[in-house]
Amino acid sequence: GPGAAGLDTSLPVEEIDAVDNWQVPLAVAVLIGAFMHLSGGVAVRNYAGEVFRQHGLSEHRGGQFLMFLGVVKVACTGLAIAVVDTVGRRPLMLAGTATMALGMAVLSAAFADLGLGAAVTLGGGAGVIAGY
């Protein structure tokens, strides 16, 4: 029937069944959001300055690296927006996940005190941010 603004808010009978199938898309969306949050991309962004200081960078140089990570994030987001219709969401999600996994592996190696230095840490952080 008509809604508060006088608009017809009723659904045709064939669309009512489609409304009942919302659980799977909602579950997928919630899981993707949870996995993205648990992946560490937020932590890399929030603690990058401290990570760079631990690897011997000055506050000024660490700030430059943080700006670089921001540029990487903006560039990768722009690229994803530009190619999502031609490449597809699934390949982008898989590529992003693989990039984040590689970035996390590099960050893990940097934290294992293997003497890899700040440049490798920046590369790992950039990989996580790019994939995120």
Secondary structure as GFF3:
##gff-version 3
##sequence-region A 1 132
A	DSSP	alpha_helix	13	20	.	.	.	ID=ss1
A	DSSP	alpha_helix	23	38	.	.	.	ID=ss2
A	DSSP	alpha_helix	41	54	.	.	.	ID=ss3
A	DSSP	alpha_helix	59	87	.	.	.	ID=ss4
A	DSSP	alpha_helix	89	111	.	.	.	ID=ss5
A	DSSP	alpha_helix	117	131	.	.	.	ID=ss6
###
